[in-house]
């Protein structure tokens, strides 16, 4: 490299990840190397933002998801398009003011 302020760091990745990098490069018009640098920068900023504590961040995100699901269940916001597993039938809950249309 001609710039003394830059260093090389090899990176191994799966073929699937490389395909994603190539796709991002094609879609953005940015070189694969620049895509990788951008992704590393974003990831490092996210790590700094969570104070480098991945396990707590994952648990917090999980708890938030559980809370959202619980609120949705309590409010009865089930989709009329959802189907029950194993053929179990559940009544469809319609939003307030709506009911099943007769055919």
C-alpha positions in Angstrom: 0.0 0.0 0.0 1.3 3.4 -0.8 -0.3 5.2 2.2 1.8 4.7 5.3 -1.3 5.4 7.5 -3.2 2.4 6.3 -2.6 -1.3 7.1 -3.9 -4.5 5.5 -5.9 -7.0 7.5 -7.0 -10.2 5.8 -10.5 -11.4 6.5 -12.1 -14.8 6.0 -15.7 -15.1 5.2 -18.2 -17.7 4.0 -19.1 -17.9 0.4 -22.6 -16.7 1.4 -21.2 -13.6 3.1 -19.0 -12.9 0.1 -22.0 -13.1 -2.2 -23.8 -10.6 0.0 -20.8 -8.3 -0.2 -20.7 -8.6 -4.0 -24.4 -7.9 -4.2 -24.1 -4.8 -2.0 -21.2 -3.7 -4.2 -23.2 -4.1 -7.4 -26.3 -2.4 -6.0 -24.4 0.6 -4.5 -21.6 0.9 -7.1 -19.1 0.9 -4.2 -16.1 -1.3 -4.3 -16.2 -4.5 -2.3 -13.3 -3.2 -0.2 -15.2 -0.1 0.6 -18.3 -2.1 1.5 -16.3 -4.1 3.9 -14.8 -1.0 5.5 -18.2 0.6 5.8 -19.7 -2.5 7.4 -16.8 -2.8 9.9 -17.2 0.9 10.8 -21.0 0.5 11.3 -20.4 -2.6 13.4 -17.8 -1.0 15.5 -19.9 2.0 16.2 -22.8 -0.3 17.2 -20.4 -2.2 19.6 -19.3 1.1 21.1 -22.9 2.3 21.5 -23.7 -0.8 23.5 -20.5 -0.4 25.5 -19.1 -3.6 23.9 -21.6 -5.7 26.0 -23.1 -8.0 23.4 -24.8 -10.4 25.8 -26.7 -7.7 27.5 -27.7 -6.1 24.2 -29.1 -9.4 23.0 -31.0 -10.0 26.2 -32.4 -6.4 26.1 -33.5 -6.9 22.5 -35.1 -10.2 23.3 -37.0 -8.7 26.3 -38.3 -5.9 24.1 -39.5 -8.3 21.5 -41.3 -10.4 24.1 -42.9 -7.2 25.5 -44.2 -6.2 22.1 -45.6 -9.6 21.5 -47.3 -9.7 24.9 -48.9 -6.2 24.3 -50.1 -7.4 20.9 -51.6 -10.5 22.4 -53.3 -8.6 25.2 -54.8 -6.1 22.7 -56.1 -8.9 20.5 -54.2 -7.7 17.4 -54.2 -11.1 15.7 -54.2 -11.1 12.0 -57.3 -12.4 10.3 -54.9 -14.0 7.8 -53.0 -16.0 10.4 -53.5 -19.8 10.5 -53.2 -22.0 13.5 -50.7 -24.8 13.5 -51.7 -28.5 13.1 -55.3 -27.6 11.9 -56.3 -26.1 15.2 -59.1 -23.5 14.7 -59.1 -20.3 16.6 -61.8 -17.6 16.2 -60.7 -14.7 14.1 -60.5 -11.4 15.9 -61.5 -8.4 13.8 -60.5 -4.8 14.5 -63.2 -2.7 16.3 -65.9 -1.7 13.9 -65.3 -4.5 11.5 -66.9 -7.9 11.2 -66.9 -10.8 8.8 -68.7 -10.0 5.6 -71.5 -12.3 4.7 -71.3 -13.9 1.2 
